[in-house]
Amino acid sequence: VGMGIKKIRGANAVATGHAIKQRVSEIKSSLPEGYSIGINFDSTHFIEEAVGELVFHMTMAAILTSLICWLFLGSLSSTFNIIIGIPFSLLGTFIFMNALNYTMNTFTLLGLTLAIGIIVDDAIMVLENIVRHREMGKSRLQAALDGAREISLAAVVATTAVVAIFLPVVFMEGIMGKFLLQFGVIISVAVVLSLFEAVSFAPMRCAEFLEIGERKTWIGKTFEKAMQRLTEAYTRALHFCLARRWQVLGASLVFFVLSMMLVGAIRKEFVPAQDQSMFMARIKTPIGSSMEFTDGKFKEVEALIMKNPDVTRYMAAVGGFSGGESNAGMIFFTLKPKDDRSKNPKTGSKTTQADIMGYFRNEVGKIPDVQIYVQDLSTRGLTSRRGFPVEFTIRGPDWDKLVGYSKQIMADMKKDPLFRDVDTDYLEGMPEVQIVPNRAKAFARGVSVSTIARTINALVAGERVGKYTSAGRRYDVRVSLIKDERQRRADIEMMRVRNNRGELVRLMDVVDFVERPSLMTITRRDRERAISVFSNVGEGQSQAAAMAKAAVIGSKILPQGYRQVLSGTSQTFKESSSSILAAFWLGVLIAYMVLASQFNHVIHPFTVLLALPFSLSGAFIALWMGGFSLNMFSVIGLLLLMGIVKKNSIMLVEFTNQLRERGQSPQDALRQACPIRFRPILMTSVSTITAAIPPALALGPGSETSVPMSVAIIGGVFVSTILTLFVVPCAYEVLLPLERRETFRKLLLRLKALKK
């Protein structure tokens, strides 16, 4: 006897799982001899492990970020001044999460982990600038005042730009919108709190406790010399690039275009499959097979399962959970934890869930008269349908033609390596018994067809003999045979009907019983009859490519009046892709508006936003080199990149404008501002990359989701930082003529003339 338990909405999944386990252990001790009870699979176990893994990553990110700050600053007091913002921001974020009823899930914890590298950015910007003023010979108090005042605008603009990129997420619908909203709120709250701490408490602490001096340790001296040489090399390279600014901009454009060509080579899917140590398989025998035949085949499959050392438990349900499918059934597999499994002889590493699924797919497929369809359960809950990567319905007016077209489409899909485990909800095989009056036998025994019909209806469906009223409601009173006497064919055969002579005649003597398979279900979508087709994608194949290929196959087969409509995961994937693309563009527009209002300028925001395309280039290169897919999690990483990479260009542009306001020429201000801001830019970028390293190197539960997101962030920040240091200054000089109103007016007039 199997039982599935679901938590009610709003309940804590882990707490519910613990309560169930406690109750199972209590029941187990009270069972009589010969009976046992056990848990076949427990999804909360994976949740606990994944959350624990992310908490570990968050801790490691905080430690590594602290080390990076100490390495750059060389002072424990300065380092402490920065890292004190981490617990301040995290605790404040937890308070907001509690107020908004957010749970500790994959998205919120990933947001907190990646936020650690971002929330120190404001403190780094403020502290580094205060230290620079202190090294000028100013007092602690004056250095804190001047340094904080000089950098506060850049810090505010940078933080506002991060928050602005997540504003479009509020208007996104569907499952992607819900997940992105939580992620965006976590990041936004954390960076706003870090900004408040950096521009208020950090300068106060610096005014009292800031210490500077020559580094005394070997590591500190070596690093300081390296930084000095790197700054000098950057200054020389900057002057070289500014002298050839048009060539630099052209080369960067070529680099961006070439990197965008990699998008086609990257696999695209909604979410990556996770090794949760559980999966499901649907087993089918030929149509018309009896329950006994199917059960025998299931025993052969079970013999294979019991030989596999990596399977701890399994549960088989012959006939499905309803028991009505005589030629099919389900098997749920529970595997050992990944670290406890045997080694794969081909790879030499631990056997993965995908390896085990492939093993059973191949071995069970060798059993005669058996088909197996394996399904990964890690995507359940993200869609309202079955969870297969490729899923669509075929709709049209003629049912028989619809069946034929669906079979043709499935046949073509099975030939293509993009698809595997192709299946449908059109199932013939439900045993049905039709009672057909034998007119010759009935006439010989004096029984009319109408009497046969009335008798069967009265004994099986029940005859209404009266009504009664209770609590203001009226109910029919029906008389029929009790349930146990009308369920089997033998029960129907022994029913009696009265002939025209008043005698009772057995029903089996006047009717024929015809057994035939019937449809299990008849589905409708939008008031149309529909047949669903679903499948997994081939190993290493792209979900987007499989969906596109299925659409091509359908368009070749389906005539006018019949159509193919995406559903389930495929529909969610397509809708999410469209909405996230719109959110990207809207986020860029909002970021431009925020920057324009902060700089009080229409040109400088363009210069700042040049960092965005190069962050995408770096992310796509990193995903392609690592063999990762472009999925919901890596896209979230791209969205986060859109917010954080602007900080570097904001620091350059804002400080250059400050120097110009002090009387320097644009060229001189640019050449002075960039080397001064070189150190804090490196610090903020390296801290962001460092915070993303632990989840990027993860191998534990849930790593399939955290790794692509972190890899995208590391690649995007790395490439964007390098190119921003050269491209943004070059673009700043190129766009200088547009600052003059007369030049801008002439450009507009030329554009109008071209249109005419």
Residue pairs with C-beta under 8 A, 6 or more apart in sequence:
2 40
2 315
2 317
2 321
5 20
7 13
7 16
12 103
13 43
13 44
13 47
14 44
14 47
14 48
16 44
17 42
17 43
17 44
17 45
18 44
20 39
21 39
21 42
24 37
24 38
24 39
27 37
28 36
28 37
28 38
31 37
38 313
40 313
40 314
40 315
40 332
40 334
41 278
41 313
41 315
41 332
41 333
41 334
43 276
43 278
46 274
46 276
46 277
46 278
46 701
46 702
49 700
49 701
49 702
50 106
50 700
50 701
50 702
51 104
51 105
51 106
51 109
53 698
53 700
53 701
53 702
53 703
54 106
54 109
54 110
54 113
54 695
54 702
54 706
55 109
56 694
57 113
57 694
57 695
57 698
57 706
58 109
58 112
58 113
58 116
60 694
61 113
61 114
61 116
61 117
61 690
61 691
61 692
61 693
61 694
61 695
62 83
62 86
62 116
62 691
64 690
64 691
64 693
64 694
65 83
65 86
65 116
65 117
65 120
65 687
65 690
65 691
66 79
66 82
66 83
66 86
67 690
68 683
68 686
68 687
68 690
69 78
69 79
69 82
69 83
69 120
69 124
69 683
69 687
70 76
70 79
71 219
71 223
72 128
72 223
72 227
72 679
72 682
72 683
72 686
73 79
73 82
73 127
73 128
73 131
74 215
74 217
74 220
74 223
74 224
75 211
75 212
75 213
77 209
77 210
77 211
78 127
78 131
78 210
78 211
81 123
81 127
81 202
81 205
81 206
81 209
81 210
82 120
82 123
82 124
82 127
82 202
83 120
84 197
84 201
84 205
85 119
85 120
85 122
85 123
85 194
85 197
85 198
85 202
86 116
86 119
86 120
88 193
88 194
88 197
88 201
89 115
89 119
89 190
89 191
89 193
89 194
89 197
90 112
90 115
90 116
90 119
90 190
92 189
92 190
92 193
93 112
93 115
93 186
93 189
93 190
93 193
96 185
96 189
97 104
97 108
97 186
100 185
102 108
102 182
102 185
102 186
105 182
106 702
106 705
106 706
107 179
107 182
107 183
107 186
107 636
108 182
108 183
108 186
110 183
110 633
110 636
110 695
110 705
110 706
110 709
111 182
111 183
111 186
111 187
111 190
112 186
112 190
113 691
113 694
113 695
113 706
114 187
114 637
114 640
114 691
114 692
114 695
114 709
114 710
114 713
115 186
115 187
115 190
115 191
116 691
117 687
117 688
117 689
117 690
117 691
117 692
118 162
118 187
118 190
118 191
118 194
118 644
118 688
118 691
119 190
119 191
119 193
119 194
120 194
120 684
120 687
121 158
121 194
121 644
121 647
121 684
121 687
121 688
122 155
122 158
122 159
122 191
122 194
122 195
122 197
122 198
122 199
123 194
123 197
123 198
123 202
124 680
124 683
124 684
124 687
125 151
125 154
125 155
125 158
125 198
125 651
125 680
125 684
126 147
126 148
126 151
126 152
126 155
126 198
126 199
126 202
126 203
127 202
127 206
128 679
128 680
128 683
129 147
129 148
129 150
129 151
129 680
130 143
130 144
130 147
130 148
130 203
130 206
130 210
131 143
131 147
131 210
131 212
132 147
132 676
133 142
133 143
133 146
133 147
133 150
134 140
134 143
134 147
134 210
134 212
135 212
136 143
138 146
140 206
140 207
140 208
140 210
141 207
143 206
143 210
144 203
144 204
144 206
144 207
144 210
145 203
145 207
147 203
147 206
148 199
148 202
148 203
150 655
150 658
152 199
153 598
153 654
154 650
154 651
154 654
154 655
155 195
155 198
155 199
156 195
156 199
156 598
157 594
157 595
157 598
157 599
157 650
157 654
158 646
158 647
158 650
158 651
159 191
159 192
159 194
159 195
160 594
160 598
161 591
161 594
161 595
161 608
161 643
161 646
161 647
161 650
162 187
162 188
162 191
162 643
162 644
162 646
162 647
163 188
163 191
163 192
163 643
164 587
164 590
164 591
164 593
164 594
164 643
165 587
165 588
165 590
165 591
165 639
165 642
165 643
166 180
166 184
166 185
166 187
166 188
166 587
166 639
166 643
167 586
167 587
167 590
168 582
168 583
168 586
168 587
168 590
169 177
169 180
169 181
169 184
169 583
169 639
170 181
170 184
171 177
172 180
172 181
172 579
172 580
172 583
173 579
174 572
174 575
174 576
174 579
175 382
175 383
175 572
175 576
176 572
176 575
176 576
176 579
176 580
176 632
177 579
179 632
179 636
180 580
180 583
180 636
180 639
183 636
183 640
184 639
187 640
187 643
215 221
215 223
215 224
227 679
230 678
231 675
231 678
231 679
234 674
234 675
234 678
234 725
235 671
235 674
235 675
237 726
238 671
238 674
238 675
238 725
238 726
238 729
239 671
241 248
241 726
241 729
241 730
242 667
242 670
242 671
242 729
242 730
242 733
245 730
245 731
245 733
245 734
246 730
246 734
248 726
248 727
248 730
249 727
249 730
249 731
249 734
252 614
252 723
252 727
255 614
255 617
255 723
256 613
256 614
256 617
259 616
259 617
259 618
259 620
259 621
260 616
260 617
260 620
262 620
262 621
262 624
263 620
263 630
265 624
266 620
266 623
266 624
266 628
266 629
266 630
267 540
267 541
267 542
267 543
267 544
267 545
267 628
267 629
267 630
268 542
268 543
268 544
268 545
268 629
268 630
268 631
269 389
269 537
269 542
269 543
269 544
269 573
269 629
269 630
269 631
270 379
270 382
270 389
270 543
270 569
270 572
270 573
270 576
270 631
270 632
271 378
271 379
271 382
271 631
271 632
271 633
271 705
272 629
272 631
272 633
272 704
272 705
272 708
273 353
273 354
273 376
273 378
273 379
273 704
274 376
274 378
274 701
274 702
274 704
274 705
275 338
275 352
275 353
275 354
275 378
275 701
275 704
276 353
276 377
276 378
276 701
277 334
277 335
277 336
277 337
277 338
277 353
278 332
278 333
278 334
278 335
278 377
279 332
279 333
279 335
279 353
279 356
279 357
279 374
279 375
279 376
279 377
280 330
280 331
280 332
280 333
280 374
280 375
280 377
281 330
281 331
281 333
281 360
281 364
281 372
281 373
281 374
281 375
282 328
282 329
282 330
282 372
282 373
282 375
282 423
283 294
283 297
283 298
283 301
283 328
283 329
283 330
283 331
283 364
283 370
283 371
283 372
284 327
284 328
284 370
284 371
284 372
284 373
285 293
285 294
285 297
285 327
285 328
285 369
285 370
285 371
286 327
286 369
287 327
287 428
287 429
287 517
288 327
288 429
288 517
289 326
289 327
289 369
289 429
290 326
291 318
291 319
291 326
293 327
294 318
294 319
294 326
294 327
294 328
294 329
295 318
297 367
297 369
297 370
298 316
298 318
298 329
298 331
300 367
300 370
301 316
301 331
301 364
301 367
301 370
301 372
302 314
302 316
304 360
304 363
304 364
305 311
305 314
305 331
305 333
305 360
308 356
308 359
308 360
309 342
310 335
310 336
310 341
310 342
310 351
310 356
311 333
311 334
311 335
311 336
311 356
312 334
312 335
312 336
313 334
314 331
314 332
314 333
314 334
315 331
315 332
316 329
316 330
316 331
317 329
317 330
317 331
318 329
319 325
319 326
319 328
319 329
320 328
320 329
320 330
321 330
324 430
324 520
325 427
325 429
325 430
325 520
326 429
326 430
326 431
327 429
328 427
328 429
333 356
333 360
335 341
335 353
335 356
338 350
338 352
338 353
338 701
339 350
341 350
341 351
342 350
342 351
343 349
343 350
343 351
344 350
344 351
344 352
344 355
353 376
354 539
357 374
357 376
358 539
360 372
360 374
361 372
361 374
361 420
361 421
364 370
364 372
365 371
365 372
372 421
373 421
373 423
374 421
374 536
375 386
375 387
375 388
375 421
375 536
376 387
376 536
377 387
379 387
379 389
379 569
380 387
382 569
382 572
383 568
383 569
383 571
383 572
384 568
385 391
385 567
385 568
385 569
386 534
386 568
387 568
387 569
388 421
388 534
388 535
388 536
388 568
388 569
389 535
389 536
389 537
389 543
389 546
389 569
389 570
390 419
390 534
390 535
390 536
390 537
390 543
390 546
390 547
390 550
390 569
390 570
391 532
391 533
391 534
391 535
391 566
391 567
391 568
391 569
391 570
391 571
392 532
392 533
392 534
392 550
392 554
392 564
392 565
392 566
392 567
392 570
393 523
393 525
393 530
393 531
393 532
393 533
393 564
393 565
393 567
394 402
394 405
394 406
394 409
394 530
394 531
394 532
394 533
394 554
394 558
394 562
394 563
394 564
395 402
395 525
395 526
395 528
395 529
395 530
395 562
395 563
395 564
395 565
396 402
396 405
396 528
396 529
396 558
396 561
396 562
396 563
397 528
397 561
397 562
399 529
401 562
402 529
402 530
402 531
402 562
403 426
403 531
405 557
405 558
405 562
406 424
406 426
406 531
406 533
408 557
409 533
409 550
409 553
409 554
409 557
409 558
409 564
410 422
410 424
410 533
412 553
412 557
413 419
413 422
413 533
413 535
413 550
413 553
414 422
416 549
416 553
417 538
417 541
418 537
418 538
418 541
418 545
418 546
418 549
419 535
419 536
419 537
419 538
419 546
419 549
419 550
420 535
420 536
420 537
420 538
420 539
421 535
421 536
422 533
422 534
422 535
423 533
423 534
423 535
424 531
424 532
424 533
424 534
425 520
425 521
425 523
425 531
425 532
426 519
426 531
426 532
427 519
427 520
427 521
428 517
428 518
428 519
428 520
429 517
429 520
430 517
430 518
430 519
430 520
431 515
431 517
431 518
432 515
432 516
432 517
432 518
433 489
433 492
433 513
433 514
433 515
434 513
434 514
434 515
434 516
435 456
435 492
435 507
435 511
435 512
435 513
435 514
436 511
436 512
436 513
436 514
437 449
437 452
437 510
437 511
437 512
438 510
438 511
438 512
439 449
441 509
441 510
441 511
442 448
442 449
442 452
442 510
442 511
445 499
445 505
445 509
445 510
446 499
446 500
446 501
446 503
447 497
447 498
447 499
447 500
447 505
447 510
448 500
451 497
451 498
451 499
452 497
452 507
452 510
452 511
455 495
455 496
455 497
455 498
455 507
456 492
456 495
456 507
457 463
458 479
458 480
459 480
459 481
459 486
459 495
460 480
460 481
460 486
460 492
461 478
461 480
462 478
462 479
462 480
463 478
463 479
463 480
464 476
464 477
464 478
465 477
465 478
465 479
466 476
466 477
467 474
467 475
467 476
467 477
468 474
468 475
468 477
469 475
480 486
481 491
485 491
486 492
489 513
492 507
492 513
493 506
493 507
493 508
493 513
494 506
494 507
494 508
495 506
495 507
496 504
496 505
496 506
496 507
497 504
497 505
497 507
497 510
498 504
498 505
499 505
522 529
523 529
523 530
523 531
523 532
524 530
525 565
525 567
530 565
532 567
533 550
534 568
535 546
537 543
537 546
538 546
542 629
543 570
543 573
544 573
547 566
547 570
547 573
547 574
550 564
551 564
554 564
555 564
558 564
566 574
576 632
580 635
580 639
583 639
584 638
584 639
584 642
587 639
587 642
588 609
588 612
588 642
591 605
591 609
591 642
591 643
591 646
592 605
592 606
592 609
595 604
595 605
595 608
595 609
595 646
595 650
596 602
596 605
599 605
599 653
599 654
599 657
601 739
603 735
603 738
603 739
604 653
604 657
606 731
606 735
607 649
607 653
607 728
607 731
607 732
607 735
608 646
608 649
608 650
608 653
608 728
609 646
609 649
610 649
610 724
610 727
610 728
610 731
611 645
611 646
611 648
611 649
611 720
611 723
611 724
611 728
612 642
612 645
612 646
614 645
614 719
614 720
614 723
614 724
614 727
615 638
615 641
615 642
615 645
615 716
615 717
615 719
615 720
616 638
616 641
616 716
617 716
617 719
617 720
618 715
618 716
618 717
618 718
618 719
618 720
619 634
619 637
619 638
619 641
619 712
619 713
619 715
619 716
620 715
621 715
621 719
622 711
622 712
622 714
622 715
622 716
622 718
623 629
623 630
623 634
623 708
623 711
623 712
623 715
626 708
626 711
628 634
628 707
628 708
628 711
629 708
630 708
631 708
633 705
633 706
633 708
633 709
634 708
634 709
634 711
634 712
636 709
637 708
637 709
637 710
637 711
637 712
637 713
637 716
638 712
638 716
640 713
641 712
641 713
641 716
641 717
641 720
644 688
644 717
645 716
645 717
645 720
645 721
645 724
647 684
648 681
648 684
648 685
648 720
648 721
648 724
648 725
648 728
649 724
649 728
651 677
651 680
651 681
652 673
652 674
652 677
652 681
652 724
652 725
652 728
652 729
652 732
653 728
653 732
655 673
655 676
655 677
656 666
656 669
656 670
656 673
656 674
656 732
657 669
658 673
659 668
659 669
659 672
659 673
660 666
660 669
664 672
666 732
666 733
666 736
667 733
670 729
670 732
670 733
674 725
674 729
678 725
681 721
681 724
681 725
682 721
685 717
685 718
685 721
688 713
688 717
689 713
689 714
689 717
689 718
692 710
692 713
692 714
692 717
693 710
693 714
695 703
695 706
695 707
695 709
695 710
696 706
696 707
696 710
696 711
696 714
697 707
698 706
698 707
737 743
738 744
738 747
